[in-house]
């Protein structure tokens, strides 16, 4: 048992030394700037809104264009439906007028035939 104690102490001390070396190495590495594309805010001014990512700007522009297209499409569809509805009403009114004139002619025709 006496041989195991020095080996365990050596292993533990080696692991501790390796951990401290890794921590020291991480502490000495310089930090990379988060985003080099962002312009610094001038002194005396506060940045209200962070600059947007180009992909976010593209997504927003596409959404706005899509919303405009949908609104135009909906307006055109309602206008088309109104046109079709008015055409149907006009057609039914013409059919009714034609039927009424035909009924009058049919009722007048037998009376004319009886007079002959």
C-alpha positions as CSV (number, residue, x, y, z in Angstrom):
1,X,0.0,0.0,0.0
2,X,2.8,2.3,0.5
3,X,3.7,2.3,-3.2
4,X,0.2,3.4,-4.2
5,X,0.2,6.6,-2.2
6,X,3.2,8.2,-4.0
7,X,1.8,7.3,-7.4
8,X,-1.6,8.8,-6.5
9,X,0.0,12.0,-5.2
10,X,2.1,12.2,-8.4
11,X,-1.0,11.8,-10.6
12,X,-3.1,14.3,-8.6
13,X,-0.3,16.9,-8.7
14,X,0.3,16.4,-12.4
15,X,-3.5,16.9,-13.1
16,X,-3.5,20.0,-11.0
17,X,-0.5,21.4,-12.8
18,X,-2.0,20.7,-16.2
19,X,-5.3,22.4,-15.2
20,X,-3.4,25.5,-13.9
21,X,-1.4,25.7,-17.2
22,X,-4.6,25.5,-19.3
23,X,-6.2,28.2,-17.2
24,X,-3.1,30.4,-17.6
25,X,-3.1,29.8,-21.3
26,X,-6.7,30.8,-21.7
27,X,-6.2,33.9,-19.5
28,X,-3.3,35.1,-21.8
29,X,-5.1,34.7,-25.1
30,X,-6.2,38.0,-26.6
31,X,-10.0,38.5,-27.1
32,X,-11.3,38.9,-30.7
33,X,-13.6,41.8,-31.3
34,X,-17.2,40.6,-31.5
35,X,-18.1,42.3,-34.9
36,X,-15.6,44.3,-36.9
37,X,-18.3,45.4,-39.3
38,X,-20.1,47.5,-36.7
39,X,-19.2,51.2,-36.8
40,X,-18.4,52.7,-33.4
41,X,-20.9,55.1,-32.0
42,X,-19.5,58.7,-31.9
43,X,-18.8,60.1,-28.5
44,X,-21.7,61.8,-26.8
45,X,-24.3,59.8,-28.8
46,X,-26.2,56.8,-27.6
47,X,-27.0,54.0,-30.0
48,X,-30.7,53.4,-30.0
49,X,-31.0,50.4,-32.3
50,X,-28.2,48.1,-33.1
51,X,-27.2,47.9,-36.8
52,X,-29.1,45.1,-38.6
53,X,-27.5,42.1,-40.2
54,X,-27.8,42.2,-44.0
55,X,-29.7,38.9,-44.0
56,X,-32.2,40.3,-41.5
57,X,-32.6,43.4,-43.7
58,X,-33.2,41.1,-46.7
59,X,-35.7,39.1,-44.8
60,X,-37.6,42.2,-43.7
61,X,-37.6,43.6,-47.3
62,X,-38.9,40.3,-48.6
63,X,-41.7,40.3,-46.0
64,X,-42.7,43.8,-46.8
65,X,-42.8,43.0,-50.5
66,X,-44.8,39.9,-49.8
67,X,-47.3,41.8,-47.7
68,X,-47.7,44.5,-50.4
69,X,-48.3,41.8,-53.0
70,X,-50.9,40.0,-50.8
71,X,-52.7,43.3,-50.2
72,X,-52.8,44.1,-53.9
73,X,-54.0,40.6,-54.7
74,X,-56.7,40.8,-52.1
75,X,-57.9,44.1,-53.4
76,X,-57.9,42.8,-57.0
77,X,-59.9,39.7,-56.0
78,X,-62.6,41.7,-54.2
79,X,-62.9,44.0,-57.2
80,X,-63.2,41.0,-59.5
81,X,-65.8,39.5,-57.2
82,X,-67.8,42.7,-57.3
83,X,-67.6,42.8,-61.1
84,X,-68.8,39.2,-61.4
85,X,-71.6,39.8,-58.9
86,X,-72.8,42.9,-60.8
87,X,-72.6,41.1,-64.1
88,X,-74.7,38.2,-62.7
89,X,-77.3,40.7,-61.4
90,X,-77.4,42.4,-64.8
91,X,-77.7,39.1,-66.6
92,X,-80.6,37.9,-64.3
93,X,-82.4,41.3,-64.8
94,X,-82.1,40.9,-68.6
95,X,-83.3,37.3,-68.4
96,X,-86.3,38.4,-66.3
97,X,-87.1,41.2,-68.7
98,X,-86.8,38.9,-71.7
99,X,-89.1,36.3,-70.0
100,X,-91.6,39.0,-69.2
101,X,-91.7,40.2,-72.8
102,X,-91.9,36.6,-74.1
103,X,-94.8,35.9,-71.7
104,X,-96.6,39.0,-72.9
105,X,-96.1,38.0,-76.6
106,X,-97.2,34.5,-75.9
107,X,-100.3,35.7,-74.1
108,X,-101.0,38.2,-76.9
109,X,-100.4,35.6,-79.7
110,X,-103.3,33.3,-78.8
111,X,-105.6,36.3,-78.5
112,X,-104.6,37.4,-82.0
113,X,-105.1,33.8,-83.3
114,X,-108.6,33.7,-81.9
115,X,-109.5,37.0,-83.6
116,X,-108.6,35.6,-87.0
